[in-house]
């Protein structure tokens, strides 16, 4: 059977289903092809379930620290299966919401494995999709435009393949039925530090091993140092400039042992060490899902494991677009959504604004949170800017003291000559909610003076944005 539509979307993750809704809003007939569940990695195996676990860990930590707020508690007990049931409930509620949006917008969803085919009796050009349904039957989807949104999967380290019991990746870790007593986390990027923060709050003994010289290698050095300090203060053991030797990994019924060795030249004289834990969690990035989807049947160019696209998300076959993790770049759910909307707007002839990757806000949901937008101080200097910075601590913000969460700061990077904001980096309470103002300021090409002159309500955490902006010119009031 052949199904025809205006827009076919291969992949029903965040980018795919948002693109589908936008296309339907513009009057297009839409078919989404998804072999698993709508919502993809973000909803089922990434953003949402991990943030649910992080929230439970945060609540547990706050209860354990409640005496500092004048509240004495006793008999507090962590019941991890209930934590997991809450996570599943959150995911299911949102999954039902996505399914409702598909019905509301009259979007046809095919559950099956799709493969792009070349010119055939179904279409004179490549881009039709052969779909193998769950029951083994085949459907052919022929569309005016195709959007590839196949996402990504965890990068597997050779020698440390997941076994589901001792060696885990994020997807296996999300399904743990009980907490380990100890864990080694290989990788101190976003996912690694989020799991470290969560598990130490749950009472697990945590060791993080990061090959780079700092945690969160893509973020500001001052922010990384502050996060490392605060995680260590909570009991996390952190080894930066260190890598694990996969060949040395030994698994027994008692757990895991693995050798860790120094990689930074200045520390080469230090001895390697043997690490032991009940489990090992590997978090070393993600790989685009571009295999076995039929790209070889097209003229689509792909290089270094990702699909090549132009600024409108078009591949070199103009009627075929690609978005999200499968094109590389910033592998973030909100980026995939934005790219999906851009692709649909372009194929529909709608006006759209250019997309600048450095203006995308980046968030890390540790305790405390980390958020940033634009360039770090180091990046700005590398680009040749005459940099001036402003920095303001949460310890001088009344609402942060009331919350009992006064660690961290906001740092503004600006160009001394033009006055332009080049970047904003934050670490502290609820900064993933505060970063939106900084992102808007950069999109509107605002100056630190303009944001500093904006009246921020008191007492609020957002006051720190205004103060950090004023600090660029040495005019901060509260510190």
Buried (B, 14 or more C-beta within 10 A) or exposed (E): EEBBBBBBBBBBBBBBBBBBBBBBEBEBBBBBBBBBBBBBBBBBBBBBBBBBBBBBBBEBBBEEEBEEEEEEEEEEEBEBEEBBEBBEEBBEEBBEEBBEBBEEBEBBBBBBBBBBBBEBEBBEEBBBBBBBBEEEEEBBBBBBBBBBBBBBBBBEBEEBEBEEEBBBBBBBBBEBEEBBEBBBBBBBBBBBBBBBBBBBBBBBBBBBBBBBBBBBBBBBBBBBEBBBEBBEEEEBBBBBBBBBEBEBBEBEEEBBBBBBBBBEEEEEEEEEEEBEBBBBBBBBEBBBBBEEBBBEBBEBEBEEBBBBBEEBBBBBBEBBBBBBBBBBBBBBBBBBBBBBBBBBBBBBEEEBEEBEEEBBBBBBBBBBBBBBBBBBBEBBBEEEBEBBBBBBBBEBBBBBEEBEBBBBBBBBBBBEEEBBBBBBBBBBBBBBEBBBBBBBBBEEEBBBBBBBEBEBEEBBBBBBBBBBBBBBBEBBEBB
